[in-house]
Amino acid sequence: MNHVNKNVLFLLTFVSLTTLLAGWFISHVNVNTAFLGLLSVILVILCFLNTEVGLYILIVAMLLGPQFIAGGTHTEFVEVRGRALTLRLDDFLLLAVGLGWFTRAAIDKELGLFLKTPLNRPIAYYFIACVVSTMVGAMMGRVKPAPGFFFVLKYFEYFVIYFMAVNHLREKKQVERFILTILIVCFVVCLISMTQIPSGARVSAPFEGEGGEPNTLGGYLDFILALVLGLLLTNGIPRYRLFLLILVPTILIVLMATLSRSSWLSLLPLILILIVFSKKKMVLIISVLFVVLLSPFILPKSVVDRALYTFTQPPEEGQLEIGQVKIDTSTSSRIFSWKEALSKAWVKHPILGYGVTGYRFLDAQFPRVLVETGLLGFFTFLFLLRSIFKVSHSVYRQTEDPFFSGITLGYLAGFFALLTHAIGANTFIIVRIMEPFWFLTAIVVMIPRIEGSSSPPSADTV
C-alpha cells in the first residue's frame, strides 16, 4: 500500500509541475512548438504508465516520421563538413519515450535500467571510443564541439531503443505483436513509396522532403526482406503466411525502384546466408534460379540500365580505369575518396582519428569509422559487429521454435546484407535503418530468456 501511495504522490507532483511549466511554455513559444511540447509530455506520461505503447509509437515513427534540418539560421548546426544535422519526429518521440522509461525505472527498482546482455560491453566500448575521439578532436580544433556532440548523440540514439526493448520483452506474444507491427509499417512504407514510381525519379522513404535518400530506403528494405524470407522458410507465423507472400514482391518492386546499386548488391549475401543456414536449401535455390531465369523478361529497362551504368557510362573526366574497363564517375569518386581518406588522412591521426564530424563527409561506413575514430573506434566497432553475429548465430542454433528460428535466420541474412550495403553507405549510423535493426537485435538477444533460459548467450563464450 505504501508503494502505491508513493507512486500516486509522485504522479500528482509530476502532473502539477508539468502543468505549471506547460502554462509558461505555451505563453512563450509559437503554436507548432507548443503542440510538439504538449505531444512530448503526453508521450512521457503514456510511457510512464505503459512502456509498450511508446515502443509501438516508435516502430511506426521509425519510417513514417517526417524529418527536417536542425539549426534554423545557425549554420554551425545546419551543415558540418558537407553533412546536415537532420532531426525527425522519432528523435523527439525517442526522447519522450526514453524519459518516460527512465522515470518509470527510477521509481520501480525491480524494472532495472540496463538489463545485462552480451552486447552491453561492445556497445559501451564503441560509444566510449567515439566520445573520446570526438572530445580529443574538439580540443585539437578538428571538431566543432556542438555539432560533434549532437552527431554522436544521433549516432547512438538507437542504442536507447535496444535497451528499452530488452528491458521490456518478456513473452512470445509480445514479440509476435512487435514483429507484425514492423511488417505492417514496411508494407505501408512500400505502398506510399510506390506512388513515387510514376514520376520517374528514384524512390525514397516517405516524408524525407527534398533530396530523399533512395539508398537508405534500399538498405531498410533489404533488412526487412530478409526477415520476411526467414519467417517464410521456417513457417514461423502460419496465420500470416499470405501477408508475407504478398509482402515479398511488394518489397522487391520498391527495391528495384530505388535504383540503389548498393542495395541490389546486398541481395547476394542475403540469399547466400539464407541458403547456408536454412533447412530448406533446395526450395530456396530453385526459387532463386527461377527468378534469375525470368529476370531478363521482368526487369524494367531502368533497372537494367542502372546496373550496367557502372561499366557503360560514356567517357567522362574522373572515371577510374581498371584494365580496359572504366568505372562510372559516382563509383570512382567513392573509391578515390576512400583511398585519400586511408592513405593521407587516417595516417595523420591513426589511433583516435579526427573525431566525429572532424573529417569531411565519407559515404562508406568502414573508412568513415576508421578516419573519424581511429584504430580505437575501428576495432571496437568490429568487436561490436562480431559480438552481434556470434550471439545471433548461437540463438539460431539453439532455438527450436519455428517463429524464433525465422526471426534469427532473417536477422542473420539481413545483418550480412547490411554489412555489404555499408560498402557504399554509412549504413550503421543511418537512423532509418538502425532503429529497426537494433529493435530486432533486442528481440534476438532476448529469445533465450523468453524461451526459458536464465540469460541470453554470451558473446564471449559462443
DAQUIKA-V534006 format. One record per residue. N is the residue number from 1. RES is the residue in one small letter. PHI is phi in whole degrees, 0 to 359 (none if undefined). PSI is psi in whole degrees, -180 to 180 (999 if undefined). NEAR is the number of other C-alpha atoms within 10 Angstrom. Layout:
N,RES,PHI,PSI,NEAR / N,RES,PHI,PSI,NEAR
This chain:
1,m,none,-42,5 / 2,n,299,-39,7 / 3,h,297,-42,10 / 4,v,295,-43,9 / 5,n,298,-37,10 / 6,k,297,-45,12 / 7,n,296,-42,14 / 8,v,297,-44,12 / 9,l,298,-43,12 / 10,f,297,-43,13 / 11,l,297,-42,14 / 12,l,296,-42,12 / 13,t,296,-44,12 / 14,f,298,-46,12 / 15,v,296,-41,14 / 16,s,296,-48,12 / 17,l,296,-40,11 / 18,t,297,-40,14 / 19,t,297,-44,13 / 20,l,296,-45,10 / 21,l,295,-39,11 / 22,a,297,-40,16 / 23,g,300,-44,11 / 24,w,293,-43,11 / 25,f,298,-47,15 / 26,i,297,-33,15 / 27,s,283,-9,10 / 28,h,242,0,11 / 29,v,230,171,12 / 30,n,281,175,10 / 31,v,295,-44,11 / 32,n,298,-44,9 / 33,t,294,-39,13 / 34,a,296,-40,17 / 35,f,296,-44,13 / 36,l,297,-40,14 / 37,g,295,-43,18 / 38,l,297,-42,16 / 39,l,300,-41,14 / 40,s,296,-42,20 / 41,v,297,-44,20 / 42,i,300,-41,15 / 43,l,293,-39,26 / 44,v,301,-45,26 / 45,i,294,-44,22 / 46,l,301,-45,18 / 47,c,287,-27,23 / 48,f,294,-39,24 / 49,l,280,-35,14 / 50,n,207,102,16 / 51,t,297,-34,22 / 52,e,299,-36,20 / 53,v,300,-44,14 / 54,g,297,-38,24 / 55,l,293,-39,22 / 56,y,297,-42,14 / 57,i,299,-42,15 / 58,l,296,-42,22 / 59,i,301,-43,21 / 60,v,292,-40,17 / 61,a,285,-19,20 / 62,m,307,-45,23 / 63,l,246,-15,27 / 64,l,252,9,22 / 65,g,269,135,19 / 66,p,289,159,16 / 67,q,232,159,16 / 68,f,208,163,15 / 69,i,280,135,13 / 70,a,274,158,16 / 71,g,108,-17,16 / 72,g,59,-121,9 / 73,t,270,-2,8 / 74,h,277,94,9 / 75,t,296,-21,11 / 76,e,300,-33,16 / 77,f,270,-32,21 / 78,v,294,-44,17 / 79,e,214,131,16 / 80,v,229,111,20 / 81,r,51,46,12 / 82,g,84,5,11 / 83,r,240,138,13 / 84,a,259,140,18 / 85,l,274,109,17 / 86,t,258,140,16 / 87,l,246,143,15 / 88,r,233,166,21 / 89,l,304,-39,17 / 90,d,288,-17,24 / 91,d,299,-45,20 / 92,f,288,-39,16 / 93,l,297,-42,23 / 94,l,297,-40,24 / 95,l,297,-44,16 / 96,a,292,-46,24 / 97,v,296,-42,33 / 98,g,297,-40,24 / 99,l,296,-43,19 / 100,g,298,-40,25 / 101,w,294,-46,26 / 102,f,301,-43,18 / 103,t,297,-45,16 / 104,r,297,-43,22 / 105,a,293,-33,17 / 106,a,292,-32,13 / 107,i,278,-47,15 / 108,d,262,97,13 / 109,k,297,-23,9 / 110,e,290,-23,8 / 111,l,290,-38,14 / 112,g,76,160,14 / 113,l,256,-50,17 / 114,f,237,100,14 / 115,l,297,140,14 / 116,k,288,120,14 / 117,t,225,164,17 / 118,p,292,-9,20 / 119,l,260,-4,23 / 120,n,300,-49,15 / 121,r,296,-50,16 / 122,p,303,-41,20 / 123,i,297,-46,19 / 124,a,297,-43,14 / 125,y,298,-45,18 / 126,y,293,-42,22 / 127,f,299,-46,19 / 128,i,298,-42,15 / 129,a,300,-43,23 / 130,c,293,-42,27 / 131,v,296,-47,20 / 132,v,297,-47,18 / 133,s,297,-37,24 / 134,t,288,-39,29 / 135,m,296,-44,21 / 136,v,295,-41,16 / 137,g,299,-38,26 / 138,a,293,-42,21 / 139,m,294,-31,12 / 140,m,271,0,12 / 141,g,84,9,12 / 142,r,274,-23,19 / 143,v,238,133,24 / 144,k,284,122,21 / 145,p,305,-50,18 / 146,a,296,-53,11 / 147,p,298,-41,21 / 148,g,301,-43,23 / 149,f,298,-47,18 / 150,f,289,-33,14 / 151,f,294,-40,20 / 152,v,298,-42,18 / 153,l,299,-42,13 / 154,k,294,-38,18 / 155,y,300,-32,18 / 156,f,250,8,19 / 157,e,292,-27,19 / 158,y,289,-20,24 / 159,f,294,-28,20 / 160,v,298,-40,17 / 161,i,300,-43,26 / 162,y,302,-50,23 / 163,f,290,-35,20 / 164,m,297,-44,24 / 165,a,293,-46,22 / 166,v,294,-28,21 / 167,n,284,-18,20 / 168,h,255,-30,17 / 169,l,292,126,19 / 170,r,225,-25,16 / 171,e,215,161,14 / 172,k,298,-39,15 / 173,k,301,-38,10 / 174,q,300,-48,13 / 175,v,300,-43,21 / 176,e,301,-44,15 / 177,r,295,-42,11 / 178,f,295,-44,20 / 179,i,298,-44,19 / 180,l,298,-40,13 / 181,t,298,-44,15 / 182,i,300,-42,20 / 183,l,290,-38,18 / 184,i,295,-42,15 / 185,v,300,-43,18 / 186,c,300,-42,22 / 187,f,297,-43,19 / 188,v,296,-43,15 / 189,v,302,-44,20 / 190,c,296,-43,24 / 191,l,297,-43,15 / 192,i,294,-41,18 / 193,s,295,-33,22 / 194,m,298,-27,17 / 195,t,292,-16,10 / 196,q,276,-18,17 / 197,i,301,-45,16 / 198,p,301,-22,8 / 199,s,290,-19,8 / 200,g,86,-8,9 / 201,a,277,162,12 / 202,r,293,135,18 / 203,v,282,137,28 / 204,s,230,175,29 / 205,a,295,154,26 / 206,p,298,149,20 / 207,f,62,31,16 / 208,e,268,-5,16 / 209,g,73,-160,12 / 210,e,290,145,7 / 211,g,67,50,7 / 212,g,297,171,15 / 213,e,244,92,16 / 214,p,301,-34,21 / 215,n,296,-34,26 / 216,t,294,-47,23 / 217,l,299,-40,25 / 218,g,298,-44,29 / 219,g,296,-41,31 / 220,y,298,-45,26 / 221,l,294,-37,22 / 222,d,304,-47,26 / 223,f,294,-45,26 / 224,i,289,-36,23 / 225,l,301,-42,28 / 226,a,300,-42,29 / 227,l,298,-45,24 / 228,v,297,-46,25 / 229,l,296,-39,26 / 230,g,300,-44,27 / 231,l,293,-37,25 / 232,l,293,-42,23 / 233,l,291,-26,20 / 234,t,258,-1,21 / 235,n,53,47,16 / 236,g,293,-37,20 / 237,i,228,80,17 / 238,p,302,-29,14 / 239,r,296,-28,9 / 240,y,247,22,13 / 241,r,300,-41,15 / 242,l,298,-42,11 / 243,f,299,-42,14 / 244,l,296,-41,21 / 245,l,295,-33,13 / 246,i,286,-36,11 / 247,l,293,-34,20 / 248,v,301,-57,17 / 249,p,295,-30,12 / 250,t,297,-46,17 / 251,i,296,-43,23 / 252,l,296,-37,17 / 253,i,297,-47,16 / 254,v,291,-39,26 / 255,l,300,-41,27 / 256,m,296,-40,21 / 257,a,289,-17,23 / 258,t,290,-23,25 / 259,l,54,33,23 / 260,s,265,110,25 / 261,r,291,-34,19 / 262,s,298,-39,20 / 263,s,290,-38,29 / 264,w,293,-43,21 / 265,l,299,-33,16 / 266,s,292,-17,25 / 267,l,293,-27,23 / 268,l,295,-55,14 / 269,p,294,-31,18 / 270,l,302,-51,25 / 271,i,293,-40,19 / 272,l,299,-45,16 / 273,i,295,-39,20 / 274,l,298,-41,24 / 275,i,294,-43,17 / 276,v,295,-44,11 / 277,f,262,-20,16 / 278,s,286,149,19 / 279,k,276,-10,12 / 280,k,250,57,13 / 281,k,300,-47,14 / 282,m,295,-38,11 / 283,v,299,-43,12 / 284,l,290,-43,18 / 285,i,297,-45,15 / 286,i,297,-42,11 / 287,s,297,-42,11 / 288,v,295,-44,13 / 289,l,298,-39,11 / 290,f,297,-44,11 / 291,v,294,-41,12 / 292,v,298,-43,12 / 293,l,294,-34,10 / 294,l,277,-20,11 / 295,s,305,-39,12 / 296,p,299,-23,11 / 297,f,263,-19,9 / 298,i,247,-17,10 / 299,l,286,131,12 / 300,p,298,152,13 / 301,k,300,-37,11 / 302,s,298,-36,13 / 303,v,290,-46,16 / 304,v,298,-46,14 / 305,d,297,-40,13 / 306,r,295,-41,16 / 307,a,293,-40,16 / 308,l,281,-18,12 / 309,y,301,-29,15 / 310,t,306,-35,17 / 311,f,243,-4,15 / 312,t,242,9,14 / 313,q,298,137,15 / 314,p,303,149,11 / 315,p,306,129,11 / 316,e,217,159,11 / 317,e,292,138,7 / 318,g,99,3,14 / 319,q,280,138,19 / 320,l,277,134,18 / 321,e,248,123,12 / 322,i,243,105,8 / 323,g,66,-121,6 / 324,q,259,4,5 / 325,v,255,132,12 / 326,k,257,133,19 / 327,i,267,143,22 / 328,d,300,158,22 / 329,t,297,-34,20 / 330,s,296,-49,12 / 331,t,294,-40,14 / 332,s,297,-43,17 / 333,s,296,-35,15 / 334,r,296,-47,17 / 335,i,297,-42,16 / 336,f,297,-41,14 / 337,s,293,-38,17 / 338,w,296,-44,20 / 339,k,298,-44,13 / 340,e,295,-42,12 / 341,a,297,-41,20 / 342,l,279,-38,17 / 343,s,272,-25,11 / 344,k,245,-46,11 / 345,a,279,-52,17 / 346,w,299,-38,23 / 347,v,296,-18,13 / 348,k,284,-31,13 / 349,h,221,69,18 / 350,p,288,-27,17 / 351,i,274,-51,18 / 352,l,251,-8,23 / 353,g,71,-167,30 / 354,y,275,-16,30 / 355,g,94,154,31 / 356,v,297,126,31 / 357,t,76,5,25 / 358,g,282,-21,24 / 359,y,243,162,21 / 360,r,294,167,17 / 361,f,299,132,13 / 362,l,234,123,21 / 363,d,267,57,17 / 364,a,199,129,20 / 365,q,295,-52,18 / 366,f,290,-47,21 / 367,p,299,-35,22 / 368,r,294,-45,25 / 369,v,299,-42,24 / 370,l,295,-44,25 / 371,v,288,-42,30 / 372,e,284,-36,30 / 373,t,240,2,32 / 374,g,68,-168,25 / 375,l,296,-34,19 / 376,l,301,-51,21 / 377,g,290,-37,27 / 378,f,295,-44,24 / 379,f,288,-34,17 / 380,t,290,-33,22 / 381,f,294,-45,24 / 382,l,296,-37,14 / 383,f,297,-40,19 / 384,l,297,-46,20 / 385,l,297,-43,16 / 386,r,299,-43,13 / 387,s,296,-42,21 / 388,i,301,-46,20 / 389,f,296,-47,18 / 390,k,295,-40,19 / 391,v,293,-49,22 / 392,s,295,-38,24 / 393,h,296,-42,18 / 394,s,296,-43,19 / 395,v,298,-42,23 / 396,y,297,-40,24 / 397,r,290,-29,12 / 398,q,269,-33,13 / 399,t,285,144,15 / 400,e,246,-6,11 / 401,d,283,126,13 / 402,p,302,-37,18 / 403,f,294,-49,21 / 404,f,292,-34,26 / 405,s,297,-41,25 / 406,g,296,-41,25 / 407,i,296,-49,28 / 408,t,290,-36,29 / 409,l,297,-48,30 / 410,g,296,-37,29 / 411,y,297,-44,30 / 412,l,299,-46,27 / 413,a,296,-42,29 / 414,g,294,-35,31 / 415,f,298,-46,25 / 416,f,290,-31,22 / 417,a,296,-41,27 / 418,l,291,-35,28 / 419,l,299,-39,19 / 420,t,288,-42,22 / 421,h,302,-32,28 / 422,a,291,-12,22 / 423,i,295,-35,18 / 424,g,241,18,21 / 425,a,200,163,24 / 426,n,271,57,20 / 427,t,306,-44,24 / 428,f,275,10,21 / 429,i,230,10,19 / 430,i,273,116,16 / 431,v,298,-39,21 / 432,r,295,-23,23 / 433,i,267,-42,24 / 434,m,286,-29,24 / 435,e,297,-53,27 / 436,p,295,-33,22 / 437,f,299,-47,23 / 438,w,284,-27,18 / 439,f,294,-45,24 / 440,l,290,-32,23 / 441,t,300,-43,24 / 442,a,299,-42,23 / 443,i,299,-47,25 / 444,v,299,-45,27 / 445,v,298,-34,25 / 446,m,271,-4,25 / 447,i,303,-47,30 / 448,p,302,-39,20 / 449,r,291,-40,16 / 450,i,294,-36,17 / 451,e,282,-9,15 / 452,g,120,-3,10 / 453,s,289,158,11 / 454,s,289,-29,9 / 455,s,200,159,15 / 456,p,296,157,21 / 457,p,295,149,23 / 458,s,272,138,15 / 459,a,293,-22,21 / 460,d,277,-20,10 / 461,t,248,-7,9 / 462,v,292,999,13
